[in-house]
Amino acid sequence: MRSKCLCLFFASVLLMTLGTAAFADQAKSEETRRYVKAYFTDKEIALYVIKSFEPTPPEINYDEGFLVIHATVKDEAYLTSLGFRIEPHEGYILHRKDAAAPMALSAQSADTIPGYPCYKTVEATFSDAQAMVTSNPNLAEIIDAGDSWKKENTSGGYDLFVLKLTNKTLTGDKPKLFITSALHAREYTTSPLALAFAHRLLETYQTDADSRWILDHHEVHLMLHANPDGRKQAEGGASWRKNHNTDYCAHQTPGADLNRNFDFHWGGSGASTYTCDQTYRGSHAASEPETQAVQNYMKAIFEDHNGGTPGGLVSDDASGLYIDIHSYSELVLWPWGDTSNPAPNGTQLQTLGRKFAYFNEYTPQQAVGLYPTTGTTDDYAYGELGIAGYCFELGTAFFQSCSTYENQILPGNLPALIYAAKVARAPYKIPAGPDVVTLALDASHTLTATAVDTRYSSANGTEASQAIAAAEYSVDTPPWASGAVTYPLNAADGSFNATSEGITGTVNTSGLPPGEHMIFVHAKDTANNWGAVSAVFLTVTQPGAPTAAFSFEATDLAVQFTDESSDDNGSITSRSWAFGDGTTSTQTNPQHTYGAAGSYTVTLTVTDNDGLTATTTRQVMVTADDGVPVIANGETLTNLSAAKGDWLYYKVLLPAGASNLTIDIDNGSGDADLYTRFGEKPTQSDYDCRPYKWGNNETCTNASPNAGATYIGIRAYSAFSGVSLTVSYQ
């Protein structure tokens, strides 16, 4: 195995020696600044600069390997000493405006941020939330959690609203997921993601069994704008991070950094005492009304699992989960942020962090990262209350383009938030167990699914996986509830002995009344870890009811559906399609175009002339035609060649339930490097697998790959020829 710039030893020593103090006085300087591109060869050093530089670099470009930095001459010299190559980028502001202009001209409205039609303003966000409550009064409500600094101290300002989602008719002590977003004002993607999550749960409540049971049995709390005063400033294009407390640095950069102001280990390293710094910690712990509102809300909805002793070991059975959504860096973070020592529940926090990163393909790591921070949200949630606390750092820029948000950030992070809502009942325990995916139920009530114990990111260490040991289902009553009756499911191949197993069984419908029922399914591994529940709807029909069935043909993102339902003693009079992305149709044979590649659960419900109904679901996989050649299962391509530095790209289209993906290159001369990445082309800095070997014999494996397109990149470290590429999966 060889190292291709895996570490910069002397630079690392320099970082450890200088720490964050190197940038501590940057904000005080009146020196002239200019925008530069700072090219890097080590991603870890780039992330260090993102987290410690004043002012924070507004953007990172992983594909080309540079940071955008507003730098002084001294800054440039320091960056050069760390190994960065500096190029001027004086056109950055114009570049940002030019990039946003086409979208602004085509889709701008008064309800969105100028140049960014995918991001609603503060007022429009609150209006959208209120509209959800109006449309779903039994599932949604708005809670006033406090006031912003301006509302409390001057004219104007905002209420700090929380959108609470749960089925109000089902009472009891429900586990809670609490999400805050836009605590740092300029991080455009954060609030829209939380808002989209709310839409997803509400709009699919009737058609998606997981959305249904989450809102029936759990609670989701969303503080969509935790810093609305600051966000209002950022909507005009200002790189505004803090709140709008004009008692601090009113002449230059007003406000306190709310994510350095929380009342747990406040005032330590990584937080500035200088009021004009972007990381100014505030005059005292929880000095800001926004901070107080978040802390008070946590205390109101969460049980104190620490029993009044902050920072202690929490029981595996403790419920409640907190996520603070930020940008940028493509990271999933967990406590502690002020020490490299693991938290008492560090192993469990890491397991769930790696699970989240499986979905969004970010790097999971303890929040301390490359330098410490204090007074942060996730440390407060865990340290003060024992609640599993996390921070998602979305994307690659504060002012992220709508195309990147809609095509990468949103589809990657929505599944992570859905999973968070599932495991809020026991976030220290459930993520260690297997997931149940590709769950389906046919007209004969035969249940099929895949139980997988390997769905963790390996970007920063490997999570242990065990063989599947068992799977079971229950009807209408979830397996954790008192009185639940569970039924065993079988291994599709006859034996539970692998980390990914097909499971099957026939649902016992005896005694069930006609109508819709819910089937809850979960699985456990050989370490006795029961994983997250997945669910599917079961429709028990009356005698004489129709049979629902359909076929489909996909061409890129477009799918033609054909209704093949039948009724032996009558006729089908109406159809209701749910395409798995929040859209529906009542046509007989609809065509639907999806917005992004992926695997979708499509549901068809038919009604006959007697008013009887039947429902069926199928998994539909779609991919986008991007011109990348497709390599089939078991296929070998031979005599591949490329000049030094050039890339060859291919992709393999994996159906739902595929397992044990293996991608090999071998033979030939020269030095070919293998890269893979789910959903888009790999680059030298963004990839899922990169073996790092001399020569041309390299292999990437994935026991439980995502359904959809896995892209394969072969880069010529030096010119190569005669190389073979083989792909196989089960």
C-alpha positions in Angstrom: 0.0 0.0 0.0 1.3 3.4 -0.8 0.6 6.9 0.5 -0.5 9.6 -2.0 -0.2 12.7 0.1 -2.2 11.0 2.9 -0.7 13.3 5.5 1.4 16.4 5.7 3.5 15.6 8.7 5.2 19.0 9.2 2.0 20.9 8.5 0.2 18.8 11.1 2.9 19.5 13.6 2.5 23.2 12.8 -1.3 23.0 13.3 -0.9 21.3 16.6 1.6 24.0 17.7 -0.3 27.0 16.6 -3.8 25.9 17.3 -6.6 28.3 16.7 -4.7 31.2 18.1 -3.1 31.9 14.7 -6.3 33.5 13.6 -7.5 35.0 16.9 -6.8 38.6 16.0 -7.7 38.5 12.4 -11.0 40.4 12.9 -9.2 43.2 14.7 -7.0 43.9 11.7 -7.7 46.8 9.4 -5.5 45.3 6.7 -6.8 45.2 3.2 -8.3 41.9 2.2 -8.9 40.2 -1.1 -10.7 37.0 -2.2 -8.3 34.2 -3.1 -8.5 30.6 -4.1 -6.4 28.6 -1.6 -5.6 25.2 -3.2 -5.0 22.3 -0.9 -3.8 18.7 -1.2 -4.9 17.6 2.3 -8.7 17.7 3.1 -8.1 17.6 6.8 -6.0 20.8 6.7 -8.7 22.4 4.6 -11.4 21.5 7.2 -9.2 22.9 9.9 -9.0 26.2 8.1 -12.8 26.3 7.5 -13.4 25.8 11.2 -10.7 28.2 12.6 -10.2 31.0 10.1 -11.6 34.5 10.7 -13.7 35.3 8.6 -14.8 31.8 7.8 -14.1 30.8 4.2 -17.5 31.1 2.4 -17.0 28.1 0.1 -15.0 24.9 -0.6 -14.6 23.3 -4.0 -13.7 19.6 -3.5 -13.6 18.8 -7.2 -10.9 21.3 -7.9 -9.4 21.3 -4.4 -9.6 24.9 -3.3 -11.1 27.1 -0.6 -12.4 30.6 -1.2 -10.9 32.9 1.4 -11.2 36.7 2.2 -7.5 37.1 3.2 -5.0 39.6 4.2 -1.3 39.5 3.1 -0.5 37.9 6.5 -3.3 35.3 6.0 -1.9 34.4 2.6 1.6 33.9 4.0 0.2 31.7 6.8 -1.8 29.6 4.4 1.2 29.2 2.2 3.2 27.9 5.2 0.5 25.2 5.6 1.0 24.0 2.1 -1.8 26.0 0.3 -1.2 27.4 -3.2 -2.7 30.9 -3.4 -4.4 32.4 -6.5 -6.4 35.7 -6.7 -10.1 35.4 -6.9 -11.2 39.0 -7.0 -14.2 38.2 -9.1 -15.8 36.0 -6.4 -18.7 38.2 -5.5 -19.5 38.8 -9.2 -19.1 35.1 -9.8 -21.6 34.4 -7.0 -24.1 36.8 -8.4 -23.6 35.5 -12.0 -24.2 32.0 -10.8 -27.5 32.9 -9.1 -28.7 35.2 -11.9 -30.2 32.6 -14.3 -32.2 31.1 -11.4 -33.3 34.5 -10.2 -34.6 35.5 -13.7 -36.5 32.3 -14.2 -38.0 31.6 -10.8 -37.6 34.5 -8.3 -40.5 35.5 -6.1 -40.9 37.9 -3.2 -41.0 34.9 -0.8 -37.5 33.7 -1.6 -34.0 35.0 -1.1 -32.8 37.1 -4.2 -31.0 34.9 -6.6 -32.0 31.7 -4.7 -35.6 30.7 -5.5 -35.2 27.4 -3.5 -34.7 29.3 -0.2 -37.7 30.9 1.4 -37.4 34.1 3.5 -38.0 34.1 7.2 -41.5 35.4 6.7 -42.3 32.9 3.9 -40.9 30.0 6.0 -43.2 30.9 8.9 -46.1 31.3 6.5 -45.4 27.9 5.0 -45.3 26.4 8.4 -48.7 28.0 9.3 -50.2 26.7 6.1 -49.1 23.1 7.1 -50.9 23.6 10.4 -54.0 24.9 8.6 -54.0 21.9 6.2 -53.2 19.3 8.9 -54.7 20.5 12.2 -54.5 17.1 13.7 -50.9 16.6 12.8 -49.2 20.0 13.2 -49.1 23.0 15.5 -46.9 26.0 16.0 -45.4 26.8 19.4 -43.9 30.2 20.3 -40.6 29.3 22.1 -39.4 32.8 22.7 -38.3 36.1 21.1 -35.3 37.1 19.1 -32.9 39.7 20.4 -34.4 42.5 18.3 -38.0 41.7 19.3 -36.9 41.6 23.0 -34.8 44.8 23.0 -35.8 47.0 20.1 -38.5 47.3 17.4 -39.1 44.6 14.9 -37.6 41.1 15.4 -39.3 37.8 15.4 -40.9 35.1 17.5 -38.9 31.8 17.7 -41.5 29.4 16.3 -41.3 25.7 16.6 -43.3 23.5 14.2 -44.5 20.4 16.2 -45.6 17.4 14.2 -47.4 14.4 15.7 -50.8 12.7 15.6 -52.7 14.5 18.4 -55.4 11.8 18.6 -52.8 9.3 19.8 -51.6 10.4 23.2 -49.0 9.1 25.6 -45.3 9.7 26.3 -43.9 9.9 22.8 -40.1 10.0 22.0 -39.0 13.3 20.6 -36.7 14.5 17.8 -35.8 18.2 18.1 -34.1 20.0 15.2 -32.8 23.5 15.1 -31.7 25.2 11.9 -30.2 28.5 10.7 -28.6 29.2 14.1 -25.8 30.7 11.9 -27.7 33.1 9.6 -25.7 32.9 6.4 -26.0 29.1 6.1 -28.8 29.1 3.4 -29.5 25.4 3.1 -30.3 24.7 6.7 -33.8 26.0 7.2 -35.1 24.8 3.8 -34.0 21.3 4.7 -35.9 21.3 7.9 -38.9 22.7 6.1 -38.7 20.1 3.4 -38.5 17.4 6.1 -41.8 18.7 7.6 -43.4 18.6 4.1 -42.2 15.1 3.5 -43.8 13.8 6.7 -47.1 15.5 6.3 -47.5 15.0 2.6 -46.8 11.3 2.7 -48.7 10.6 5.9 -51.5 8.9 4.1 -49.4 7.0 1.6 -46.1 6.1 3.3 -46.3 3.7 6.3 -43.1 5.0 7.8 -44.3 8.6 7.8 -47.5 7.4 9.3 -46.1 5.5 12.2 -43.4 8.2 13.0 -46.1 10.8 13.4 -48.5 8.4 15.2 -46.0 7.2 17.8 -43.2 9.9 17.9 -43.0 13.7 17.9 -40.9 15.9 15.6 -40.1 19.5 16.7 -38.6 21.9 14.2 -37.2 25.3 15.1 -37.0 26.4 11.5 -35.2 29.7 12.2 -33.2 29.8 15.5 -31.7 33.1 14.5 -34.3 35.0 12.4 -32.8 38.5 13.1 -29.4 37.4 11.7 -31.0 35.5 8.8 -32.8 38.6 7.7 -29.4 40.3 7.3 -28.0 37.3 5.4 -31.0 37.3 3.0 -29.5 40.5 1.5 -26.3 38.7 0.7 -24.3 39.6 3.8 -22.0 36.9 5.2 -23.8 37.2 8.6 -23.1 34.5 11.1 -24.2 35.9 14.5 -27.4 37.2 16.0 -28.2 40.9 15.7 -27.4 42.0 19.3 -26.1 45.6 18.7 -24.7 45.8 22.2 -21.7 44.0 20.7 -19.5 45.5 18.0 -22.4 47.7 16.7 -20.1 49.5 14.3 -18.7 46.5 12.5 -20.0 42.9 13.0 -22.8 43.0 15.6 -23.9 40.1 17.6 -22.8 36.9 19.4 -22.1 33.5 17.9 -25.1 31.6 19.2 -23.2 28.3 18.8 -20.5 29.5 21.3 -23.1 30.8 23.8 -24.7 27.7 25.2 -24.5 27.0 28.9 -22.3 23.9 29.0 -18.5 24.4 29.1 -19.1 27.9 28.0 -16.1 30.3 27.6 -13.3 27.8 26.7 -11.2 27.4 23.6 -12.6 27.9 20.1 -14.8 30.8 21.3 -13.6 34.4 21.1 -13.7 37.1 23.8 -13.5 39.9 21.2 -16.9 41.2 20.4 -16.2 41.8 16.7 -15.0 38.2 16.0 -17.4 35.9 14.2 -17.0 33.4 17.1 -17.7 35.9 19.9 -19.1 33.9 22.8 -21.4 36.5 24.3 -21.0 38.4 27.6 -21.9 35.4 29.6 -23.2 31.8 29.2 -26.6 31.8 27.6 -26.6 35.6 27.4 -28.6 35.7 24.2 -32.4 35.3 24.1 -32.2 32.9 21.2 -29.8 30.6 23.2 -32.2 30.8 26.2 -35.1 29.8 24.0 -33.4 26.7 22.6 -32.2 25.6 26.1 -35.6 26.2 27.7 -37.3 24.3 24.9 -35.0 21.3 25.3 -35.6 21.3 29.1 -39.4 21.5 28.4 -39.6 18.5 26.0 -36.7 16.2 27.1 -36.3 14.2 30.2 -33.0 14.9 32.1 -31.2 11.6 31.6 -28.2 12.9 33.6 -30.2 13.2 36.8 -28.7 16.5 37.6 -25.1 15.4 37.1 -24.0 16.9 33.8 -21.8 14.9 31.5 -22.3 11.4 32.9 -23.0 8.1 31.2 -26.5 7.8 29.9 -28.6 4.6 29.8 -28.8 2.8 26.5 -32.6 3.0 26.8 -32.7 6.8 27.0 -35.0 8.4 24.5 -34.8 11.7 22.7 -32.6 13.0 19.9 -31.4 16.5 19.0 -29.9 17.7 15.6 -28.5 21.2 14.9 -28.4 21.7 11.1 -25.5 23.9 9.9 -23.4 24.4 6.8 -20.9 23.7 5.5 -18.2 21.0 5.4 -20.1 17.7 4.7 -19.7 16.5 8.2 -21.7 14.6 10.9 -20.6 15.7 14.3 -21.3 14.5 17.9 -19.9 15.4 21.4 -17.5 16.3 22.7 -16.4 19.5 20.9 -14.0 20.7 23.6 -11.9 17.7 24.1 -10.6 14.8 22.1 -11.6 12.4 24.9 -14.7 10.5 23.9 -18.0 11.2 25.6 -19.2 8.6 28.1 -21.6 7.3 25.4 -19.0 8.0 22.7 -19.3 4.5 21.1 -23.1 4.8 20.8 -22.9 8.3 19.5 -20.3 7.2 16.9 -22.5 4.4 15.7 -25.5 6.7 15.0 -23.2 9.3 13.5 -21.9 6.7 11.1 -25.4 5.7 10.3 -26.4 9.3 9.5 -23.3 9.6 7.3 -24.3 6.4 5.4 -27.3 8.4 4.1 -25.7 11.7 3.4 -22.3 10.4 2.5 -20.6 12.9 4.8 -17.6 12.3 7.1 -18.6 11.3 10.6 -16.4 12.4 13.4 -16.4 13.7 17.0 -17.1 17.4 17.1 -13.7 18.4 18.4 -12.4 17.6 14.9 -9.2 19.4 14.3 -9.6 21.9 17.0 -11.8 22.4 20.1 -15.0 24.5 20.4 -17.1 25.3 23.5 -20.6 26.5 24.3 -22.2 24.5 21.4 -25.7 23.1 21.0 -24.9 19.4 20.7 -22.6 19.5 23.7 -25.3 21.2 25.7 -28.0 18.7 24.7 -25.7 15.7 25.7 -23.8 17.3 28.5 -26.7 19.0 30.3 -29.5 16.6 29.6 -28.0 13.3 28.4 -29.8 13.7 25.0 -27.9 12.3 22.0 -26.9 15.5 20.2 -25.6 15.9 16.7 -24.6 18.6 14.2 -25.0 18.2 10.4 -22.7 20.4 8.3 -24.4 20.5 4.9 -22.8 21.0 1.6 -19.8 23.0 0.4 -20.8 26.7 0.7 -22.8 29.1 2.9 -24.5 30.5 -0.2 -25.0 27.1 -1.8 -26.5 27.0 -5.3 -30.1 25.8 -5.7 -28.9 23.0 -8.0 -26.5 21.6 -5.5 -29.1 21.9 -2.7 -31.9 20.3 -4.7 -29.9 17.5 -6.4 -27.4 16.6 -3.7 -28.1 18.0 -0.2 -31.8 17.5 -0.1 -32.0 13.9 -1.4 -29.0 12.9 0.7 -30.1 14.4 4.0 -33.9 13.7 4.0 -33.3 9.9 4.5 -31.0 10.7 7.4 -33.7 12.8 9.1 -36.3 10.1 8.5 -33.9 7.7 10.1 -33.4 10.1 13.0 -37.2 10.3 13.5 -37.3 6.5 13.6 -34.6 5.9 16.2 -35.5 8.8 18.6 -37.1 6.1 20.9 -33.6 4.7 21.8 -30.8 6.5 19.8 -28.1 5.0 21.9 -29.3 1.4 21.1 -31.3 1.0 18.0 -28.7 2.2 15.4 -26.5 -0.8 16.3 -29.1 -3.1 14.9 -29.9 -4.0 11.2 -32.1 -1.9 8.9 -35.1 -3.3 7.1 -35.2 -2.1 3.5 -37.1 -2.8 0.3 -40.1 -3.8 2.3 -43.1 -4.9 0.2 -46.3 -6.8 0.5 -48.0 -8.4 -2.5 -51.7 -9.1 -3.2 -51.4 -12.6 -1.6 -50.0 -11.0 1.6 -46.5 -12.3 1.1 -44.1 -10.0 2.8 -40.5 -9.5 1.4 -37.7 -7.3 2.6 -34.0 -7.2 3.1 -32.4 -7.0 6.6 -29.0 -5.3 6.5 -26.4 -4.8 9.3 -23.8 -2.9 7.2 -25.4 0.5 6.5 -22.7 2.6 8.1 -20.2 5.1 6.6 -16.6 3.9 6.5 -15.3 7.4 5.7 -13.7 7.6 9.2 -13.3 4.2 10.6 -15.3 0.9 10.3 -18.4 0.0 12.3 -18.6 -3.7 13.4 -21.3 -5.6 11.6 -22.9 -8.9 12.6 -24.9 -11.6 10.8 -28.7 -11.2 10.8 -30.2 -13.5 13.5 -34.0 -13.0 13.3 -36.8 -10.8 11.9 -40.4 -10.4 13.0 -43.5 -8.4 12.2 -46.5 -7.2 14.1 -49.9 -6.0 12.9 -51.2 -2.5 13.9 -49.4 -2.5 17.2 -45.7 -1.6 17.1 -43.3 -4.2 18.6 -42.2 -2.0 21.5 -45.8 -1.4 22.7 -47.5 -3.3 25.4 -49.7 -6.1 24.1 -47.9 -6.4 20.8 -48.0 -9.8 19.2 -45.1 -10.6 17.0 -44.7 -13.2 14.3 -41.3 -14.6 13.0 -40.2 -14.1 9.4 -37.9 -16.5 7.5 -34.6 -16.1 5.8 -35.3 -16.1 2.0 -32.4 -18.5 1.5 -33.3 -20.7 4.4 -30.7 -19.6 6.9 -29.8 -16.4 8.8 -26.1 -16.3 8.5 -25.0 -13.2 6.6 -24.9 -9.5 7.3 -27.5 -8.9 4.5 -30.4 -11.3 4.3 -33.6 -11.4 2.3 -36.5 -12.0 4.6 -40.0 -13.3 3.8 -43.2 -14.6 5.2 -47.0 -14.6 4.8 -48.8 -12.2 6.9 -51.5 -13.8 9.1 -54.7 -11.9 8.3 -57.1 -14.1 10.2 -59.5 -12.1 12.3 -58.5 -8.8 10.7 -61.4 -6.6 9.6 -61.5 -5.3 6.1 -59.7 -2.1 5.5 -56.2 -0.7 6.0 -53.7 -2.1 8.5 -50.1 -1.4 9.3 -47.4 -4.1 9.3 -44.3 -3.2 11.5 -41.1 -5.1 10.7 -37.7 -5.1 12.4 -34.7 -7.4 12.6 -31.9 -8.2 15.0 -28.3 -9.3 14.6 -26.3 -12.0 16.4 -25.2 -9.4 19.0 -28.9 -9.2 19.9 -29.3 -5.6 18.6 -32.8 -5.0 17.3 -32.7 -2.3 14.6 -35.1 0.4 13.4 -38.7 -0.4 12.5 -39.9 -0.2 8.9 -43.6 -0.5 8.0 -45.9 -1.2 5.1 -49.6 -0.9 4.6 -51.8 -4.0 4.4 -55.2 -3.8 2.9 -57.6 -6.6 3.9 -60.4 -6.7 1.2 -63.9 -7.9 1.4 -65.0 -10.9 -0.7 -65.4 -9.7 -4.2 -63.0 -6.8 -3.9 -60.7 -6.0 -6.8 -57.1 -7.1 -7.2 -54.5 -4.3 -7.5 -51.5 -4.8 -9.8 -49.4 -2.7 -12.1 -46.3 -2.8 -14.3 -43.9 -0.1 -15.3 -41.1 0.8 -17.7 -38.5 3.3 -16.8 -36.5 5.4 -19.3 -34.0 7.6 -17.4 -36.1 9.6 -14.9 -39.4 9.1 -16.7 -41.6 6.1 -15.9 -44.6 4.8 -17.7 -47.0 3.0 -15.4 -49.6 0.5 -16.6 -52.6 -0.5 -14.4 -53.1 -4.3 -14.6 -55.7 -4.5 -11.8 -58.7 -6.7 -12.2 -62.2 -7.3 -10.6 -63.8 -10.7 -11.1 -67.3 -9.5 -10.4 -67.4 -5.9 -11.5 -65.2 -3.2 -12.9 -62.5 -0.8 -11.7 -63.9 2.7 -11.4 -61.1 4.8 -10.0 -57.4 4.7 -9.3 -55.1 6.5 -6.9 -51.3 6.5 -7.5 -48.7 7.7 -5.0 -45.3 7.8 -6.7 -43.1 7.9 -3.5 -41.9 11.4 -4.0 -44.9 13.3 -2.7 -46.8 13.4 -6.0 -50.0 11.6 -7.0 -52.2 10.8 -10.0 -55.7 9.4 -10.7 -55.0 8.5 -14.3 -55.3 4.9 -15.5 -51.9 4.6 -17.0 -49.9 7.7 -15.8 -46.4 8.7 -16.9 -44.3 10.3 -14.1 -40.9 12.0 -14.3 -38.9 12.0 -11.0 -36.8 14.9 -10.0 -33.8 12.7 -9.0 -32.4 9.3 -9.4 -33.2 6.7 -6.7 -35.5 4.0 -5.5 -39.1 4.9 -4.9 -42.0 3.1 -3.3 -45.0 3.4 -5.6 -48.5 2.6 -4.3 -51.6 2.0 -6.4 -55.1 1.9 -4.8 -58.0 0.9 -7.0 -61.8 1.1 -6.2 -64.4 -1.0 -8.0 -68.1 -0.3 -8.8 -69.1 -1.7 -5.4 -66.9 0.8 -3.5 -64.4 -1.9 -2.5 -60.7 -1.2 -2.7 -57.4 -2.9 -3.0 -53.8 -1.6 -2.7 -50.4 -2.8 -3.9 -46.9 -1.4 -3.7 -43.7 -1.8 -5.8 -40.2 -0.5 -5.7 -39.3 1.6 -8.8 -35.7 2.5 -9.5 -34.9 5.4 -11.9 -31.6 6.8 -13.1 -30.6 9.9 -15.0 -28.9 9.7 -18.4 -25.7 11.6 -18.0 -23.8 10.0 -20.8 -21.7 7.7 -18.5 -21.5 4.2 -19.9 -23.4 1.5 -18.0 -21.6 -1.7 -17.1 -23.8 -4.8 -16.4 -23.6 -7.3 -13.6 -20.9 -9.9 -14.4 -19.5 -7.8 -17.3 -15.8 -7.3 -17.9 -14.3 -4.5 -19.9 -10.8 -5.1 -21.3 -7.9 -3.1 -22.8 -8.8 0.1 -21.0 -6.2 2.9 -21.3 -5.7 6.5 -20.3 -3.0 9.2 -20.2 -1.6 10.5 -17.0 -4.2 12.5 -15.0 -7.1 11.5 -17.2 -10.2 9.7 -16.0 -12.4 6.9 -17.4 -16.0 6.8 -16.0 -18.6 4.0 -15.9 -21.6 3.3 -13.7 -23.5 0.2 -12.5 -27.2 0.4 -11.9 -28.2 -1.6 -8.8 -31.7 -2.8 -8.2 -33.3 -2.6 -4.8 -32.1 -5.4 -2.6 -28.8 -5.9 -4.5 -25.9 -7.0 -2.2 -22.2 -7.8 -2.2 -21.2 -5.3 -5.0 -17.6 -6.0 -6.1 -15.7 -3.8 -8.5 -12.2 -4.9 -9.7 -9.5 -3.5 -11.9 -6.5 -5.6 -12.9 -4.0 -6.5 -15.7 -2.1 -4.1 -17.9 0.8 -1.8 -17.4 1.2 1.6 -15.7 -0.7 2.8 -12.6 -4.5 3.0 -12.6 -6.4 4.2 -9.5 -9.9 2.9 -8.8 -12.5 5.2 -7.2 -16.3 4.6 -6.6 -19.1 6.9 -5.5 -22.8 6.5 -5.1 -25.0 8.9 -7.1 -22.3 10.9 -8.9 -18.9 10.7 -10.4 -16.1 10.3 -7.9 -13.3 12.9 -7.7 -9.8 12.8 -6.0 -11.4 14.4 -2.9 -14.9 12.9 -2.9 -15.3 9.2 -3.2 -16.8 6.2 -1.3 -13.9 3.8 -2.0 -10.3 4.4 -3.1 -7.9 1.4 -2.3 -4.6 3.3 -2.5 -2.4 0.6 -4.1 0.5 0.5 -6.5 -0.2 -0.9 -9.9 -3.5 -1.9 -11.4 -4.9 -4.6 -9.0 -7.5 -2.8 -6.9 -10.9 -3.8 -5.5 -13.8 -2.0 -4.0 -16.6 -3.9 -2.2 -19.9 -3.0 -0.6 -22.0 -5.6 1.1 -25.1 -3.5 1.1 -25.1 -0.9 -1.7 -27.8 1.7 -2.3 -30.2 1.0 -5.0 -29.4 3.3 -8.0 -26.2 4.3 -9.8 -22.8 3.6 -8.4 -20.2 5.5 -10.4 -16.8 4.1 -11.1 -13.8 6.3 -11.8 -10.4 5.0 -13.1 -7.8 7.7 -12.9 -4.4 7.5 -14.4 -1.9 8.1 -11.6 0.5 7.4 -14.4 -0.4 6.4 -18.0 -1.9 2.9 -18.1 -3.0 0.5 -20.8 -4.5 -3.0 -21.0 -6.5 -2.7 -17.8 -9.6 -4.8 -17.2 -12.7 -3.7 -15.2 -15.1 -6.2 -13.8 -18.4 -5.6 -11.9 -20.5 -8.1 -10.0 -23.3 -8.2 -7.4 -25.8 -10.5 -6.0 
